[in-house]
Amino acid sequence: MPNSAIIPVPELVAGSVTTTGFRSPLRTSIAMKSVHNAELDESVIDWPVHMQRALDIACNVIAANPNPRVGCVITNNNTVVAEGWHIAAGHPHAEAMALENAQAAAEGGIAFVSLEPCNHQGRTGPCSEALIEAGVSTVVIAMGDPNPKVSGQGVRRLEEAGIEVFQLKDFERPAREINPGFITRHQKGRPFVRMKLAMSMDGRTALSNGESKWITGPSARADVQKLRAASSAIITGIGTVLADDPRLNVRVEEMDLSEAQLISNEESLKRQPLKVILDSNLKTPDSARVLQGGRTIIFTNHAEPSNQFAVANDVEVYNCSNGTGPHASGVELHSVLESLAVEFECNDVLLEAGPTLCGSFLKACLVDELVLYIAPKLLGSDAKALLELTGIESMDETLDFDISELYQIGEDIKVVLRPQ
Ligand SMILES: NC(=O)c1ccc[n+]([C@@H]2O[C@H](COP(=O)([O-])OP(=O)(O)OC[C@H]3O[C@@H](n4cnc5c(N)ncnc54)[C@H](OP(=O)(O)O)[C@@H]3O)[C@@H](O)[C@H]2O)c1
């Protein structure tokens, strides 16, 4: 017996959903229906396939910052008639691209979208209106808009126009996974913080004389370039600027992308992430490579950041003072992240710093994901430790993580961890 695609709603006339669309006479008085794959009727058994495809094509781009990555598939009479995805900010949304590709074939069809269609005028028009004008009968989404101020408005507008809207519940988690930064920014008012660290098997990052290039091999370093490209900003500390003189830019030629990836990311890769230095005392040298090319922001502890320094170096300097408490030496990390979210619309930020700043972020519980590259080397116990993290005195106080990915990359190991 096929299951009903409609979860029980008291006023709703029971019935199954078909790919040509089912309209309840009570449609306007009920909210969007959330269904699990196991509840789908045989006639709509292909819905998960189309939603999975919408998620897959959303990932054609490494990032669409400050926008989310979104994919859309339009079907009609059980046939895929068009696809679209958001290639970069300022370009058409996924729904608009798919509708453009579908033309008249969208009428009466079903739009599968990985995120609730927007209902506001941004850089482009509202997608809800475009779907209504195109005459689709049904919209299936994977997740609602994470912005609490607009969440549900796209669905409401579609329903007011008589379009049936469903959420495929089992796709909510994977849909959230492709846009962690966009979701964190809207829900927590700060970016998603991804901390990258490269270390030896014995958890060391540099020899005692400071030499650290290169602990990991070329494949791991190419992967770090992809992490940079996926980020709105790269954060480092003055210690790393002085020790390594990094450029902190995305170098496409080092990313090891396929021809297809290069083509689909042509627009998104035109955008370099912001370079962010946490430097309490403005010790960044004028000659630092990080100041050359691309937008650089320095957060300092100076009561009045020196404009002269900023003008001379074409960088923006902001005060994020830590006050006068016991940890007043560094800049205030919560304020830095809030500023990056609010003023600079940063979704994901990549923390590429040394043991001091990485330790501070961990102590402040501001790390959402840890990406660890482990080289099959031993640097010995006089080499430098991974983190400045003291004061853990019992097993109850350890920082615990879940492993979400673990695989070999070139000659190294990559582990992705999330705090428990
Ligand atoms: N293995 C890796 O993946 C990796 C990655 C990057 C760097 N490194 C290595 O790390 C070494 C440098 O480490 P590091 O610890 O000296 O440098 P760091 O962590 O990059 O920077 C530390 C500095 O940031 C400033 N800072 C500002 N606000 C802070 C806050 N709230 N908390 C903590 N620090 C804050 C402090 O200087 P002020 O007080 O003067 O502002 C602090 O001394 C280098 O040898 C480099 O090669 C390794």
The ligand as an SDF file (V2000), in Angstrom:
LIG
                    3D

 48 52  0  0  0  0  0  0  0  0999 V2000
   50.3450   24.5850   11.4790 N   0  0  0  0  0  0  0  0  0  0  0  0
   49.5020   25.4800   11.0320 C   0  0  0  0  0  0  0  0  0  0  0  0
   48.4550   25.1260   10.4740 O   0  0  0  0  0  0  0  0  0  0  0  0
   49.8280   26.9330   11.2100 C   0  0  0  0  0  0  0  0  0  0  0  0
   48.9730   27.9090   10.6950 C   0  0  0  0  0  0  0  0  0  0  0  0
   49.3200   29.2350   10.8820 C   0  0  0  0  0  0  0  0  0  0  0  0
   50.4850   29.5470   11.5940 C   0  0  0  0  0  0  0  0  0  0  0  0
   51.2810   28.5730   12.0720 N   0  0  0  0  0  0  0  0  0  0  0  0
   52.5110   28.8560   12.7940 C   0  0  0  0  0  0  0  0  0  0  0  0
   52.1850   29.5420   13.9850 O   0  0  0  0  0  0  0  0  0  0  0  0
   53.3160   30.3160   14.3970 C   0  0  0  0  0  0  0  0  0  0  0  0
   52.8220   31.6340   14.9170 C   0  0  0  0  0  0  0  0  0  0  0  0
   52.0030   31.3880   16.0450 O   0  0  0  0  0  0  0  0  0  0  0  0
   51.5870   32.4910   17.0650 P   0  0  0  0  0  0  0  0  0  0  0  0
   50.8170   31.8110   18.1250 O   0  0  0  0  0  0  0  0  0  0  0  0
   52.7880   33.2880   17.4210 O   0  0  0  0  0  0  0  0  0  0  0  0
   50.7090   33.4610   16.1690 O   0  0  0  0  0  0  0  0  0  0  0  0
   49.1600   33.6630   15.9210 P   0  0  0  0  0  0  0  0  0  0  0  0
   48.3500   32.7460   16.7360 O   0  0  0  0  0  0  0  0  0  0  0  0
   48.9490   33.6640   14.4480 O   0  0  0  0  0  0  0  0  0  0  0  0
   48.9740   35.1520   16.4230 O   0  0  0  0  0  0  0  0  0  0  0  0
   48.9930   35.3830   17.8110 C   0  0  0  0  0  0  0  0  0  0  0  0
   48.8720   36.8320   18.0850 C   0  0  0  0  0  0  0  0  0  0  0  0
   47.6030   37.3360   17.6800 O   0  0  0  0  0  0  0  0  0  0  0  0
   47.3300   38.4750   18.4480 C   0  0  0  0  0  0  0  0  0  0  0  0
   45.9740   38.4400   18.9540 N   0  0  0  0  0  0  0  0  0  0  0  0
   45.0750   39.4460   18.8240 C   0  0  0  0  0  0  0  0  0  0  0  0
   43.9560   39.1380   19.4590 N   0  0  0  0  0  0  0  0  0  0  0  0
   44.1360   37.9370   20.0360 C   0  0  0  0  0  0  0  0  0  0  0  0
   43.3220   37.1370   20.8570 C   0  0  0  0  0  0  0  0  0  0  0  0
   42.0800   37.4700   21.2180 N   0  0  0  0  0  0  0  0  0  0  0  0
   43.8120   35.9580   21.2890 N   0  0  0  0  0  0  0  0  0  0  0  0
   45.0450   35.5640   20.9300 C   0  0  0  0  0  0  0  0  0  0  0  0
   45.8760   36.2980   20.1720 N   0  0  0  0  0  0  0  0  0  0  0  0
   45.4160   37.4800   19.7120 C   0  0  0  0  0  0  0  0  0  0  0  0
   48.3160   38.4820   19.6170 C   0  0  0  0  0  0  0  0  0  0  0  0
   49.2850   39.4630   19.3800 O   0  0  0  0  0  0  0  0  0  0  0  0
   48.9920   40.9790   19.8820 P   0  0  0  0  0  0  0  0  0  0  0  0
   48.6530   40.8570   21.3380 O   0  0  0  0  0  0  0  0  0  0  0  0
   50.2370   41.6970   19.5950 O   0  0  0  0  0  0  0  0  0  0  0  0
   47.8510   41.4390   19.0830 O   0  0  0  0  0  0  0  0  0  0  0  0
   48.9580   37.1280   19.5460 C   0  0  0  0  0  0  0  0  0  0  0  0
   50.2750   37.0980   19.9920 O   0  0  0  0  0  0  0  0  0  0  0  0
   54.1980   30.4220   13.1870 C   0  0  0  0  0  0  0  0  0  0  0  0
   55.3750   29.6690   13.4270 O   0  0  0  0  0  0  0  0  0  0  0  0
   53.4080   29.8080   12.0680 C   0  0  0  0  0  0  0  0  0  0  0  0
   54.2320   29.1120   11.1560 O   0  0  0  0  0  0  0  0  0  0  0  0
   50.9760   27.2640   11.9110 C   0  0  0  0  0  0  0  0  0  0  0  0
  1  2  1  0
  2  3  2  0
  2  4  1  0
  4  5  1  0
  4 48  2  0
  5  6  2  0
  6  7  1  0
  7  8  2  0
  8  9  1  0
  8 48  1  0
  9 10  1  0
  9 46  1  0
 10 11  1  0
 11 12  1  0
 11 44  1  0
 12 13  1  0
 13 14  1  0
 14 15  2  0
 14 16  1  0
 14 17  1  0
 17 18  1  0
 18 19  2  0
 18 20  1  0
 18 21  1  0
 21 22  1  0
 22 23  1  0
 23 24  1  0
 23 42  1  0
 24 25  1  0
 25 26  1  0
 25 36  1  0
 26 27  1  0
 26 35  1  0
 27 28  2  0
 28 29  1  0
 29 30  1  0
 29 35  2  0
 30 31  1  0
 30 32  2  0
 32 33  1  0
 33 34  2  0
 34 35  1  0
 36 37  1  0
 36 42  1  0
 37 38  1  0
 38 39  2  0
 38 40  1  0
 38 41  1  0
 42 43  1  0
 44 45  1  0
 44 46  1  0
 46 47  1  0
M  CHG  2   8   1  16  -1
M  END
$$$$
